[in-house]
């Protein structure tokens, strides 16, 4: 049986990598071909992503494949959620995309709720209220008169933007759009009323400026009921008109975006390879790779963020989900990822950066050993406290939190590490409890995927805290899921459950059972 090779470009907030997954029958293998840094760039108080550096890294991934003689069948790109770039009428990228940690959204939700109440925004979107959601970024950009927004014809989310740079084709992929707080998870359509507040509207495949540059005010209705806008042969009537089918605005995972441009095909040496719209949100791709055998599971995608949730057939938008600020994001095959965003290894990553500047570099085995040494340290922090969002010094922020809550302040790096691990496990316990109350089925186990799945100590802490088995792995879940969606687009696998069976047979997993004495 012929081997098929799929290139997964998986980009997170701090790094990215190109991974080639190869499927021969039911045998799946993968290997990393290139890794590159990603970092927030601060310029004059604004925070950006250097998308041109990312574009160069994508080209290097392709060149590595060519040098190694890997014949690619397709390419897929996934990234973090909510962030986007602005495109001019002539197709030019208007500056660098703003980063979700940019402080320009501070206080934006509260201001926005003066136009549409908080409860109504949640009812329409089912999305956890977070100040960096795309809705509030757009609102903030409009308020500050951000020039790229004022000049933009189109808005593309990050994976769609990178696909556009590779192919010249613009799409709006469903799972990445679902992170924005602009999409209704019940109708699976954009909610026009939310964009009206900002003076934006929608068009086939992507967003566009309502009325060009001449809209009179945010929230203005179209001038008259019969006015129409024509784009690509299709007509949108009065604001809010339903499409004939929910899928017409979006492309869904497994759709071909286009092929590499002629110039890129020649420069990189890989030829006219098709680019597939995978589950563009990295968590959506990761959940594809959860090696579950039935629906009665919760998942924890553990990395910079900890994303804890369940996979459901329908969104859960209830008073309880609103009160607990849970989110409904899109998954593959029409599923919903009902989850909670929790600050994860960001806490440790930021501490390590500061320690490295001080000349202290710890390997991961050393970090685990240090945490065990400090196992009696009692203080617990809330990882989601706003003070940990992007502090100048993470250790100082943790120390201040402990002091302000009348708890012992960590005195050693080991105590900081243990405090972080113990606090994350405690937060997982709290969220699993809430999730169990809202889930439409009993949760019997927790699957931990992503880089954090390799942290045996935290996995054991988590099993002890939640009182149920924790199955760890695969650690490269996002890239695996990305490749599997490409395999489905190639007609090699039928559905997500077949993907999961292949993954469970292809990668080692480790089970952690609750211990009688909790840490």
C-alpha positions as CSV (number, residue, x, y, z in Angstrom):
1,X,0.0,0.0,0.0
2,X,1.4,3.4,-1.0
3,X,2.7,5.7,1.7
4,X,1.0,9.1,2.0
5,X,3.0,12.0,3.5
6,X,1.3,15.0,5.2
7,X,3.0,18.1,6.5
8,X,1.5,19.5,9.6
9,X,2.6,23.1,10.4
10,X,1.7,23.5,14.1
11,X,2.4,27.0,15.6
12,X,1.9,27.9,19.2
13,X,2.5,31.1,21.1
14,X,6.2,30.4,21.8
15,X,7.3,28.1,19.0
16,X,6.3,26.2,15.9
17,X,7.3,23.1,14.1
18,X,6.9,21.2,10.9
19,X,6.0,17.6,11.3
20,X,5.6,15.0,8.6
21,X,3.1,12.3,9.3
22,X,3.1,9.2,7.1
23,X,0.2,6.8,6.8
24,X,0.5,3.4,5.2
25,X,-2.8,1.5,5.6
26,X,-3.3,1.7,9.4
27,X,0.3,2.3,10.3
28,X,1.0,5.9,11.2
29,X,4.4,7.4,11.8
30,X,5.6,10.9,12.2
31,X,8.8,12.9,12.6
32,X,9.7,16.5,13.2
33,X,11.6,18.1,10.3
34,X,12.0,21.7,11.5
35,X,11.4,23.7,14.7
36,X,11.3,27.5,14.9
37,X,10.7,30.2,17.5
38,X,7.6,32.4,17.8
39,X,7.4,35.4,20.0
40,X,5.4,38.5,20.7
41,X,7.0,41.6,19.3
42,X,6.5,44.9,21.2
43,X,6.6,48.1,19.2
44,X,5.6,51.4,20.7
45,X,3.4,49.8,23.4
46,X,1.6,47.5,20.9
47,X,2.1,43.8,20.7
48,X,2.3,41.9,17.4
49,X,3.1,38.6,15.8
50,X,5.9,38.7,13.2
51,X,3.9,36.9,10.5
52,X,6.7,37.4,8.0
53,X,9.1,35.5,10.2
54,X,6.5,32.7,10.4
55,X,6.1,32.8,6.6
56,X,9.9,32.3,6.2
57,X,9.7,29.4,8.7
58,X,6.9,27.8,6.7
59,X,9.1,28.0,3.6
60,X,12.0,26.5,5.5
61,X,9.7,23.6,6.5
62,X,8.9,23.0,2.8
63,X,12.6,23.2,1.8
64,X,13.5,20.7,4.5
65,X,11.0,18.3,2.9
66,X,12.5,18.8,-0.5
67,X,16.1,18.3,0.8
68,X,15.0,15.1,2.5
69,X,13.3,13.8,-0.6
70,X,9.8,13.7,1.0
71,X,7.1,13.8,-1.5
72,X,4.2,15.7,0.2
73,X,0.6,14.9,-0.5
74,X,-0.7,17.9,1.3
75,X,0.0,20.6,3.9
76,X,-2.1,21.7,6.9
77,X,-1.7,24.7,9.3
78,X,-3.0,25.1,12.8
79,X,-2.3,27.9,15.3
80,X,-3.7,29.4,18.5
81,X,-7.1,31.0,18.4
82,X,-8.6,34.6,18.3
83,X,-5.8,36.5,16.5
84,X,-6.1,37.7,12.9
85,X,-4.6,39.9,10.2
86,X,-6.0,42.6,8.0
87,X,-6.0,42.4,4.2
88,X,-6.3,45.4,1.8
89,X,-8.5,45.4,-1.2
90,X,-5.5,44.6,-3.5
91,X,-4.6,41.6,-1.3
92,X,-1.8,43.3,0.6
93,X,-1.3,42.3,4.2
94,X,-1.8,45.5,6.3
95,X,0.9,45.4,8.9
96,X,1.5,42.7,11.6
97,X,-1.4,40.9,13.4
98,X,-1.9,42.1,16.9
99,X,-1.2,39.6,19.6
100,X,-3.9,38.5,22.1
101,X,-1.7,39.6,25.0
102,X,-1.8,43.2,23.8
103,X,-3.2,45.4,26.6
104,X,-5.4,47.3,24.2
105,X,-8.4,45.0,25.1
106,X,-8.2,45.7,28.8
107,X,-11.7,46.9,29.9
108,X,-13.1,46.3,26.3
109,X,-15.7,43.6,27.3
110,X,-17.3,46.0,29.8
111,X,-17.5,48.8,27.3
112,X,-18.9,46.4,24.6
113,X,-21.6,45.2,27.0
114,X,-23.0,48.7,27.1
115,X,-24.1,48.0,23.5
116,X,-25.1,44.3,23.9
117,X,-25.4,42.9,27.5
118,X,-22.9,40.3,28.6
119,X,-25.6,37.7,29.1
120,X,-26.8,38.2,25.5
121,X,-23.3,38.0,24.0
122,X,-22.8,34.7,25.8
123,X,-26.3,33.4,24.8
124,X,-25.5,34.2,21.1
125,X,-22.0,32.7,21.1
126,X,-21.6,30.3,24.1
127,X,-18.0,31.6,24.3
128,X,-16.1,32.1,27.5
129,X,-15.8,35.9,28.1
130,X,-12.1,36.8,27.8
131,X,-10.9,40.2,27.1
132,X,-8.7,39.0,24.2
133,X,-11.4,37.3,22.2
134,X,-11.6,38.5,18.6
135,X,-14.8,40.4,19.2
136,X,-13.2,42.6,21.8
137,X,-10.0,43.0,19.8
138,X,-12.0,44.3,16.9
139,X,-13.9,46.6,19.2
140,X,-10.7,47.9,20.7
141,X,-9.1,48.4,17.3
142,X,-12.1,50.4,16.1
143,X,-12.0,52.5,19.3
144,X,-8.3,53.4,18.9
145,X,-8.7,54.1,15.1
146,X,-6.2,51.4,14.3
147,X,-5.3,52.2,10.7
148,X,-5.1,48.6,9.3
149,X,-8.7,48.0,10.4
150,X,-9.8,51.3,8.8
151,X,-8.1,50.3,5.5
152,X,-9.1,46.6,5.6
153,X,-11.2,44.8,3.1
154,X,-10.8,41.4,4.7
155,X,-10.0,39.9,8.0
156,X,-8.3,36.5,8.2
157,X,-7.6,34.4,11.3
158,X,-4.0,33.3,11.7
159,X,-4.1,29.8,10.1
160,X,-6.2,31.2,7.3
161,X,-3.8,34.1,6.9
162,X,-0.8,31.8,6.6
163,X,-2.7,29.6,4.1
164,X,-3.4,32.7,2.2
165,X,0.3,33.6,2.1
166,X,1.0,30.1,0.7
167,X,-1.8,29.9,-1.8
168,X,-3.2,33.3,-2.5
169,X,-6.7,31.9,-1.5
170,X,-8.8,33.4,1.3
171,X,-11.0,31.1,3.4
172,X,-12.6,31.2,6.9
173,X,-12.2,27.8,8.5
174,X,-14.9,26.9,11.0
175,X,-13.0,25.8,14.1
176,X,-10.7,28.8,14.2
177,X,-13.6,31.2,13.6
178,X,-15.5,29.5,16.5
179,X,-12.9,31.0,19.0
180,X,-13.8,34.5,18.0
181,X,-17.0,35.2,20.0
182,X,-18.6,36.2,16.7
183,X,-20.0,32.8,15.7
184,X,-23.3,31.3,17.0
185,X,-22.6,27.6,17.8
186,X,-26.2,26.6,17.4
187,X,-26.8,28.0,14.0
188,X,-23.1,27.7,13.1
189,X,-23.3,31.1,11.5
190,X,-21.8,34.6,12.1
191,X,-24.0,36.7,14.4
192,X,-24.4,40.0,12.4
193,X,-25.6,42.0,15.4
194,X,-22.3,41.5,17.2
195,X,-20.3,42.9,14.2
196,X,-22.8,45.7,13.7
197,X,-21.6,47.3,17.0
198,X,-18.2,47.6,15.4
199,X,-19.3,48.5,11.9
200,X,-18.3,45.2,10.3
201,X,-20.2,42.6,8.4
202,X,-19.6,39.3,6.7
203,X,-19.1,38.0,3.2
204,X,-18.4,34.7,1.6
205,X,-15.4,33.1,3.2
206,X,-14.2,36.0,5.4
207,X,-15.2,39.3,7.1
208,X,-15.3,42.6,5.3
209,X,-15.8,46.3,6.2
210,X,-19.5,47.1,6.1
211,X,-20.2,49.8,3.6
212,X,-16.5,50.1,2.7
213,X,-14.9,53.2,4.4
214,X,-18.1,55.1,4.6
215,X,-20.2,53.4,7.2
216,X,-21.8,56.1,9.3
217,X,-21.6,54.6,12.8
218,X,-21.0,51.3,14.6
219,X,-24.2,49.4,14.8
220,X,-25.9,51.1,11.7
221,X,-28.4,48.9,9.9
222,X,-28.2,48.5,6.2
223,X,-29.8,51.6,4.5
224,X,-33.0,49.8,3.4
225,X,-34.5,46.4,3.4
226,X,-33.9,45.8,-0.3
227,X,-30.3,46.9,-0.4
228,X,-27.9,44.1,-1.4
229,X,-24.2,43.6,-1.6
230,X,-22.9,41.3,-4.3
231,X,-19.7,39.4,-3.8
232,X,-18.5,36.4,-5.8
233,X,-21.8,36.0,-7.4
234,X,-23.7,35.7,-4.1
235,X,-26.0,38.1,-2.5
236,X,-26.3,39.1,1.2
237,X,-29.6,40.9,1.9
238,X,-30.5,42.9,4.9
239,X,-28.1,42.4,7.9
240,X,-28.7,39.1,9.5
241,X,-30.2,37.3,6.5
242,X,-29.8,33.5,6.8
243,X,-27.7,31.7,4.4
244,X,-29.4,28.7,2.7
245,X,-26.9,26.4,4.4
246,X,-24.9,27.0,7.5
247,X,-21.7,25.8,5.9
248,X,-21.7,28.4,3.1
249,X,-19.9,31.0,5.0
250,X,-17.2,28.7,6.3
251,X,-15.0,26.0,5.0
252,X,-14.8,22.9,7.3
253,X,-11.8,20.8,8.2
254,X,-10.7,18.7,5.3
255,X,-11.4,21.3,2.6
256,X,-8.8,22.1,0.0
257,X,-7.8,25.8,0.2
258,X,-5.7,25.7,-2.9
259,X,-2.2,24.8,-4.0
260,X,1.1,26.5,-3.3
261,X,1.7,29.5,-5.6
262,X,3.9,28.9,-8.6
263,X,6.7,31.0,-7.0
264,X,6.6,29.0,-3.7
265,X,6.4,25.7,-5.5
266,X,9.6,26.6,-7.4
267,X,11.5,28.3,-4.6
268,X,10.9,25.4,-2.0
269,X,11.3,22.6,-4.5
270,X,8.2,20.7,-3.3
271,X,6.0,21.4,-6.3
272,X,2.3,22.4,-6.4
273,X,1.2,20.7,-3.2
274,X,-2.4,21.3,-2.0
275,X,-3.0,23.1,1.3
276,X,-5.8,21.7,3.3
277,X,-7.9,23.6,5.8
278,X,-7.4,21.3,8.8
279,X,-9.0,22.1,12.2
280,X,-7.2,25.5,12.2
281,X,-7.5,26.0,15.9
282,X,-4.7,23.9,17.5
283,X,-6.9,22.6,20.2
284,X,-9.5,21.4,17.7
285,X,-6.7,19.5,15.9
286,X,-5.4,18.1,19.2
287,X,-8.8,16.8,20.3
288,X,-8.9,14.8,17.1
289,X,-5.9,12.9,18.5
290,X,-7.5,12.0,21.8
291,X,-7.2,8.1,21.8
292,X,-10.6,7.6,23.3
293,X,-12.7,4.4,22.7
294,X,-16.0,5.9,23.7
295,X,-17.6,9.4,24.3
296,X,-17.4,9.2,28.2
297,X,-14.2,11.1,28.5
298,X,-12.8,14.5,29.4
299,X,-9.7,15.9,27.8
300,X,-6.9,18.2,29.0
301,X,-4.8,19.7,26.2
302,X,-1.8,20.7,28.3
303,X,0.6,23.3,27.1
304,X,1.0,27.1,27.5
305,X,-2.8,27.0,28.1
306,X,-4.6,24.1,29.7
307,X,-7.8,23.5,27.9
308,X,-10.1,21.2,29.9
309,X,-13.4,20.0,28.4
310,X,-15.6,17.4,26.7
311,X,-16.7,16.6,23.2
312,X,-20.4,16.9,22.6
313,X,-22.8,16.7,19.7
314,X,-24.5,20.0,20.6
315,X,-23.4,23.2,22.4
316,X,-24.1,23.6,26.1
317,X,-25.4,27.1,26.7
318,X,-27.1,27.2,30.1
319,X,-27.2,29.5,33.2
320,X,-24.6,27.2,34.7
321,X,-22.3,27.3,31.7
322,X,-22.6,31.1,31.7
323,X,-22.1,31.4,35.4
324,X,-19.0,29.3,35.2
325,X,-17.7,30.9,32.0
326,X,-17.3,27.8,29.9
327,X,-16.9,28.0,26.2
328,X,-18.4,26.2,23.1
329,X,-15.9,26.0,20.3
330,X,-16.2,24.1,17.0
331,X,-14.8,20.6,16.5
332,X,-14.6,18.4,13.5
333,X,-17.6,16.6,12.1
334,X,-20.0,19.2,13.6
335,X,-19.0,18.5,17.2
336,X,-18.7,21.1,20.0
337,X,-15.7,21.4,22.2
338,X,-17.2,22.4,25.5
339,X,-14.3,23.5,27.6
340,X,-12.7,25.9,30.0
341,X,-9.5,27.9,29.1
342,X,-7.1,27.6,32.1
343,X,-3.7,29.2,32.3
344,X,-1.3,26.3,32.0
345,X,2.5,26.0,31.6
346,X,2.6,29.7,30.8
347,X,3.3,30.1,34.5
348,X,6.3,27.8,34.5
349,X,7.5,29.0,31.1
350,X,7.7,32.6,32.3
351,X,9.5,31.6,35.5
352,X,12.0,29.7,33.5
353,X,12.7,32.6,31.2
354,X,13.5,34.8,34.2
355,X,15.6,32.2,35.8
356,X,17.6,31.7,32.6
357,X,18.3,35.5,32.5
358,X,19.7,35.0,36.0
359,X,22.0,32.2,34.7
360,X,19.9,29.3,36.1
361,X,18.9,26.8,33.4
362,X,16.9,23.7,34.5
363,X,16.1,20.6,32.4
364,X,12.7,19.1,32.7
365,X,13.9,16.2,34.8
366,X,15.5,18.7,37.1
367,X,12.3,20.6,37.4
368,X,10.3,17.5,38.3
369,X,13.0,16.5,40.9
370,X,12.9,20.0,42.4
371,X,9.1,19.9,42.7
372,X,9.3,16.6,44.6
373,X,11.8,18.2,47.0
374,X,9.4,21.0,47.8
375,X,6.3,18.8,48.2
376,X,5.4,20.2,51.6
377,X,5.1,23.7,50.4
378,X,1.5,24.6,51.2
379,X,0.6,27.7,49.1
380,X,-2.0,27.5,46.3
381,X,-2.5,30.1,43.6
382,X,-5.4,30.6,41.1
383,X,-3.6,30.2,37.7
384,X,-6.4,32.3,36.1
385,X,-5.9,35.3,38.3
386,X,-5.5,38.4,36.0
387,X,-2.1,39.2,37.7
388,X,-0.6,36.2,35.9
389,X,-1.7,37.3,32.4
390,X,1.5,39.0,31.3
391,X,3.4,40.3,34.3
392,X,6.9,41.8,34.1
393,X,8.1,39.1,36.5
394,X,6.2,35.9,37.0
395,X,8.0,34.9,40.2
396,X,7.2,38.3,41.6
397,X,3.6,38.0,40.6
398,X,3.3,34.6,42.3
399,X,5.0,35.9,45.4
400,X,2.6,38.9,45.5
401,X,-0.4,36.7,45.1
402,X,0.7,34.5,48.0
403,X,1.4,37.5,50.2
404,X,-2.0,39.2,49.3
405,X,-3.8,35.9,50.2
406,X,-2.0,35.5,53.5
407,X,-0.1,32.4,52.3
408,X,3.6,31.6,52.6
409,X,5.7,33.1,49.8
410,X,7.9,30.7,47.9
411,X,11.6,31.1,48.9
412,X,13.3,28.8,46.4
413,X,12.8,28.0,42.7
414,X,11.8,24.5,43.8
415,X,8.9,26.0,45.9
416,X,7.8,28.1,42.9
417,X,7.7,25.0,40.7
418,X,5.8,22.9,43.2
419,X,3.4,25.7,43.9
420,X,2.6,25.9,40.1
421,X,2.1,22.1,39.7
422,X,0.0,21.7,42.8
423,X,-2.1,24.8,41.9
424,X,-2.7,23.5,38.4
425,X,-3.9,20.1,39.7
426,X,-6.1,21.9,42.2
427,X,-7.6,24.0,39.4
428,X,-8.2,20.9,37.2
429,X,-10.1,19.3,40.1
430,X,-12.3,22.4,40.5
431,X,-13.1,22.5,36.8
432,X,-13.7,18.7,36.4
433,X,-16.3,19.1,39.2
434,X,-18.1,21.8,37.4
435,X,-17.8,20.0,34.1
436,X,-19.3,16.8,35.5
437,X,-22.4,18.7,36.7
438,X,-23.0,20.1,33.1
439,X,-21.9,17.2,31.0
440,X,-24.7,15.2,29.2
441,X,-22.9,11.9,30.1
442,X,-20.8,10.6,33.0
443,X,-17.1,11.4,32.8
444,X,-15.1,8.3,33.5
445,X,-11.5,9.3,32.6
446,X,-9.3,12.2,31.7
447,X,-7.1,12.1,28.6
448,X,-4.1,14.4,28.9
449,X,-2.6,15.3,25.5
450,X,0.0,17.8,24.4
451,X,3.4,18.6,25.8
452,X,2.2,18.6,29.4
453,X,1.3,14.9,29.0
454,X,5.0,14.1,29.5
455,X,4.9,15.6,33.0
456,X,4.5,12.4,35.0
457,X,4.4,14.2,38.3
458,X,1.7,16.6,37.3
459,X,-0.3,13.7,35.8
460,X,-0.1,11.9,39.1
461,X,-1.1,15.1,41.0
462,X,-4.0,15.4,38.7
463,X,-5.2,11.8,39.1
464,X,-5.0,12.2,42.8
465,X,-6.9,15.4,42.8
466,X,-9.8,14.4,40.4
467,X,-10.1,10.9,41.7
468,X,-10.2,9.2,38.3
469,X,-7.8,7.6,35.8
470,X,-5.6,9.9,33.8
471,X,-4.4,8.6,30.4
472,X,-1.4,10.5,29.2
473,X,-0.5,10.9,25.5
474,X,0.1,11.4,22.7
475,X,2.3,14.4,23.4
476,X,2.3,15.6,19.8
477,X,-1.5,15.5,19.6
478,X,-2.0,18.7,17.7
479,X,0.3,17.7,14.8
480,X,-1.1,14.2,14.8
481,X,-4.7,15.5,14.6
482,X,-3.6,17.9,11.8
483,X,-2.2,15.0,9.8
484,X,-5.2,12.8,10.4
485,X,-7.6,15.5,9.0
486,X,-5.4,15.6,5.9
487,X,-5.6,11.8,5.7
488,X,-9.4,12.1,5.9
489,X,-9.3,14.7,3.1
490,X,-7.3,12.2,1.0
491,X,-10.0,9.5,1.6
492,X,-7.8,7.3,3.8
493,X,-9.8,7.4,7.0
494,X,-13.6,7.5,7.5
495,X,-14.2,9.5,10.7
496,X,-12.7,10.7,14.0
497,X,-13.2,7.3,15.7
498,X,-11.2,5.5,13.0
499,X,-8.5,8.2,13.5
500,X,-8.5,7.6,17.2
501,X,-8.2,3.8,16.8
502,X,-5.2,4.3,14.6
503,X,-3.6,6.8,17.0
504,X,-4.1,4.5,20.0
505,X,-2.3,1.7,18.2
506,X,0.5,4.0,16.9
507,X,1.6,5.8,20.1
508,X,2.5,4.7,23.6
509,X,0.1,5.8,26.4
510,X,0.5,5.8,30.1
511,X,-2.2,5.5,32.7
512,X,-2.1,7.2,36.2
513,X,-4.5,5.9,38.8
514,X,-5.5,7.9,41.9
515,X,-3.3,7.3,44.9
516,X,-4.8,7.0,48.3
517,X,-2.7,9.9,49.7
518,X,-3.1,13.1,47.7
519,X,-0.2,15.4,47.1
